[in-house]
Amino acid sequence: MARTKTLKELQDLTLKFINSYSSDGEILPVSDNADLLLVIDNYLNIAYYEFVQIDKILVSEDYTILDETLRPDGVTKQYVLPNDYLDFYKVEYNTFDQEITDFSIMGNLLLAKTTSDPITLWYYQLPDELSLPTDVPLIRAQYHTALPLYAAGKWLHQNGKQSDAIDLFTLYNDAKEAVIPTRHKGINKIRTVYGV
């Protein structure tokens, strides 16, 4: 089973890949290269968000019906989507586990015709960027080592070593194509989504 990696470990692995795939044999110590230190986290986060789009992170948000959630039609309630909302999975009543099918998403709002029972929104999360050395990507651990492939390839490409970068980009794209998205039981119906 794959072990999770911290941001610091991903940075170190990026440096290892840069040194391994650089055809000129020049070793690049991360402590001596301020330029790499400035961009490495950005490159790792770009790859991280690409993987988040495929290896989706399912989370939930509970809502209690409040008077201010009622729309002008007197029937439809509105709920503000969480800040980390990426994509919809399902909505259900959280007291009796029944799915709600009469709803739409408009901008940052979930609009649903519901009873006064609390509801739960199940959604795919857009996680925070990796920024602290101890941060761990929320994607499955087996995909963590693919992130430095992109970062190292991007660094090599940006520094005039395009042919060296191609191998790393190929490995990175192969890793993305090998992702089997987390399968969740649930609804397959298309719902109305506005403004996204």
N, C-alpha and C positions, 0 to 999 in steps of 0.2 A: 504494500500500500504506500502511495506517495505521501511524503511528509510536507506539511505546509512550510512556506518560506516567508520570512519577514522582508520588509523593504530593503534592509541592509544586506541580507543574503541575496536578494535579487540584483542589487547594485554590484555586489562582488561577482556574481555569476555573469553579469553583463561585461564586466572588465575581463573576465576569463575568456568569454567568447570573442571579444575584440582582439585580445592577444592571440587566441588560437586561430582565428580566421584571417588575420592581417598577413598578407603575402610578403610584405617587406621585412618581416621578422622583428620589427621594432616593438619593444614591450612598452605598454602604456600604464604606468602606475597611477591608480586613481587618485592617490594623495598628491601627486604632482601635476595633475591636469585639471585646472580650474574650469576650463570650458566644459569638459565632460560632467563635472559635478553640477554645473548650472543646468544642464539639459537632461541628465539621465532620468530624474524623477518624472519629468514631462513625457519622455519617450515610454517609460514603463507604464505610466497612467493611460497613454493613448492605447497601448496594447491591452491593458486591463479592461478599458471600456469596450474595446472590440470583443473581448471574450465575454464580458457581461451581457452583450447583446445576444450571444449564443447560449452560454451556460447560465441561464437565468436564475436569479436569486428570488425565491418566493418568500414573501413576508405578509403580515396582515396588519390591519388598522381597525380598531373597534370604534364605532360611532354610537352615541346615544342621541335619540331624537330630541331636539330642543325647539322651542317655539320659533326661533329665528331661522330654522332650517326650512320652514314651509315656504314654498314658492307662491307667487300671486294666484295660481290656479286653485290653491287650497288643498291640493292633493299631492303634488310632487314635492318631495323634500330635496334639499341640496346639501351636499357635504363637500368641504374643501379637500382636494386630493393631497396626500402627503408630499412634502418637498422632494422626497427621494423616489417619487413615482416614476416608473419607466414605462410599464405596460400593464394592461388589465389581465387578470386571471378569472376571478369570479366575485360575486357579492352574495352573501347569505345572511339570514337572520341568525344571530349568535345564540339565541335562547333555545331554538328548536331545529337547528341545522337544516333549514330549507333554503334552497337557492332562490334568489330574486332575479327574475328575467326581464322585468319591465323597467329599464333604466337606460340612460345615455351618459356619455361623457362629453362635456363642452368646456374647452379650455382647461382650467384647473379645478373644475367642479364635476362631481358625480351627481346626476339628477335621477332620482328613483321614486317610483310610486310604491310606498311601503306603508306598513302599519306603524304604530308607535313603539314597536319592539326595537331594541338595539340591533344594529347590523354590523357585519364584519366585511371589510373589503380585503380580498386577497389580491395582491398585485406583485409584479416583478419590480425589484428594487434597483435603483441607480445608486450605488454606494458612494461614499465620500472618496475623494482622491487619496492615494497612498502618500503620506507626507512625513510621518515619524518613522525613525529607523525600526521601530517594533511593530509597525502596521503590517497586517497580514491580509492579502487579497481574499475577498469573500467567495470567489469562484472555487470550484473543487480543486484540491491540492494537486491532482494529477496534471493540471494545466498551468501551474505556477511557473515551471521552468520554461514555458514557451514565451513568457513576457520578456525576459532578457534577450531572446533571439531577435525580437523586433528592435529593442533598444540598441543592441550592438550593431545590427544591420543598418539602422538609421544613422548611428554615429559614423560608421565606416563610409556609408554613402555620402554623408554631408562633408566628409573630410577627404574626398577625392579617391576613395577606394571602392568604386561602384562594383567592380567585378567581384571583390571580396564580399560585399554586402549581399550579392545575389544569392549565395548559398544560404546565408542566414535568413533572408526573406523567404526563400523556398521552404526551409524547415519550419519557419513560423506559420506560413500559409498552410502547410501540410498539417500542422498541429491544430489550426483552426478548423480545417475541413474534417478532421478526425473527431471533433467534439460531437458527442451524442447528447443533444439537449436533454435536460432533466425532464422526464415524462411525468405528467401529473394527470390523474383522473379528473374528469370534470367536463364542463360544457365545451361544445365545439361550435355553438351558434355564433353567427356574426351579429354584433350589436352596433347601434348607431354611435359613432364617435365623431364629434365636431371639433373643429379648431385645433387639431393636432397634426 
